[in-house]
Each structure stands twice: as C-alpha cells, then as structure tokens.
Amino acid sequence: MSIPTDIASLQIMAQVYKRESMQTIFEKTVESLVEQVLYIDWAGIYIYEQLDHKLVAASSFEDDLKWECNGELKFPITNSSDEEIGMLIVRSRQPIAFDVTDVSTLETIATAIGQESFAN
C-alpha cells in the first residue's frame, strides 16, 4: 500500500524543497495525495489562525467526506520552534485503508511542510 504514498511524497517534497509558495505547497500536497494514492479519497490542510482553524487547501472544498469516511488520519504541522500551526488530514472511504508505512510517510510530509515552509 505504501508505494503510491511514497510517489506522492516525492512530488510533495520537490515542491517543499524548491521553496515554492505556501499555497502552492498546500495545493500540491492535497492534489498529489488524492491523485496518486487511490485509497485516499479526501485530503486537506488546516492552518491555525489564533483560535480559528482555516482550511487552506483541500481536494474538495464542497465535500470533506467527514461523515462518509471509514478511515481518517491526522498529522500535526509544526514550525521550526515545534509549535503546532496546522493539521494535515487524509480520509478514505475504505475500511482499514492505511498501513504503518503510510503513517510514517504522511508524518514526514507534515513535518517537512512545517519545518521547511514555516522556518523562522
């Protein structure tokens, strides 16, 4: 199950390390995850603005599958000071869709987005 996730992560990391704009990185992240990983049906990135959680990128802004998904993973996005500044969320309609290698790859993506893109 992890090969598609690894392919998506390579596309995402290329954007992160090219120092693309934050919005480009966010959009490429959700786009790559949904296009490359067949069992990810929705992906979104929330950024915290004080007490508000702002959805800044999503594979679908109209339908987040919140009530239709059978699997959901959430990964904190932290800046270089280890402050949580956002969340990467992926959802699947399939039960038991994710494996341990998906988890570690998606954690790496969330970390890279925060550490590289929000570097102080």
C-alpha positions in Angstrom: 0.0 0.0 0.0 2.8 2.4 0.6 4.3 2.8 -3.0 1.6 5.3 -4.1 2.1 7.3 -0.9 5.9 7.3 -1.5 5.4 8.6 -5.0 3.1 11.3 -3.8 5.6 12.3 -1.1 8.4 12.7 -3.7 6.2 15.1 -5.6 5.3 17.0 -2.5 8.9 17.1 -1.2 10.1 18.5 -4.5 7.7 21.5 -4.0 8.7 22.0 -0.4 12.5 21.9 -1.1 12.1 24.2 -4.1 10.7 26.7 -1.7 7.5 27.2 -3.6 4.9 29.5 -2.2 3.0 28.1 0.8 -0.3 27.9 -1.1 1.4 26.0 -4.0 2.9 23.5 -1.5 -0.5 23.1 0.2 -2.3 22.6 -3.1 0.3 20.2 -4.5 0.1 18.2 -1.3 -3.6 17.5 -1.3 -3.6 17.1 -5.1 -0.8 14.6 -5.1 -2.2 12.5 -2.2 -5.6 12.1 -3.9 -4.3 11.6 -7.4 -1.5 9.2 -6.6 -3.0 7.2 -3.6 -6.2 5.5 -4.8 -7.5 4.8 -1.3 -7.2 8.5 -0.2 -10.5 10.0 -1.1 -10.0 13.4 0.6 -7.1 15.4 1.8 -7.0 18.8 3.5 -4.6 21.1 5.2 -5.8 23.4 8.1 -3.7 26.2 9.4 -4.4 27.7 12.8 -5.0 31.4 13.0 -5.3 32.2 16.7 -8.4 30.2 17.8 -9.6 29.6 14.2 -8.9 26.6 12.0 -8.7 27.7 8.4 -9.0 25.1 5.6 -6.3 26.4 3.2 -6.2 23.5 0.8 -8.4 20.6 0.1 -9.0 18.0 -2.6 -12.7 19.1 -2.4 -13.9 22.2 -0.6 -17.6 21.2 -1.1 -17.4 17.7 0.4 -14.8 16.7 3.1 -16.2 13.2 3.5 -16.3 13.7 7.2 -19.4 11.6 7.7 -18.8 9.2 4.8 -15.2 8.1 5.6 -14.2 4.8 7.2 -10.6 5.8 7.8 -9.0 9.1 8.9 -5.5 10.1 9.8 -4.4 13.4 11.2 -0.9 14.8 11.4 0.2 17.9 13.2 2.1 20.5 11.2 4.7 22.2 13.4 7.1 25.1 12.7 10.8 25.1 13.4 10.0 26.0 17.0 7.9 22.9 17.4 4.7 24.9 17.7 1.7 23.2 16.2 0.5 25.5 13.5 -1.8 23.3 11.5 -3.0 19.8 10.6 -2.8 17.5 7.6 -5.9 15.3 7.3 -6.5 12.4 4.9 -9.7 10.4 4.7 -10.7 7.2 3.0 -14.0 5.6 2.3 -12.3 2.2 2.6 -12.1 0.5 6.0 -8.5 -0.4 7.0 -7.0 1.5 4.1 -3.9 2.8 5.7 -0.8 0.8 6.9 2.1 1.7 9.1 4.3 2.9 6.2 1.5 5.3 5.1 1.5 6.7 8.6 5.3 7.3 8.6 5.3 8.8 5.1 2.5 11.2 5.9 4.1 12.2 9.2 7.3 13.0 7.2 5.2 15.1 4.7 3.5 17.1 7.6 6.9 17.7 9.3 8.5 18.9 6.1 5.7 21.2 5.3 6.0 22.8 8.7 9.8 22.8 9.2 10.8 23.9 5.8 7.9 26.1 4.8 7.4 27.8 8.1 11.1 28.2 9.1 11.7 31.1 11.4 
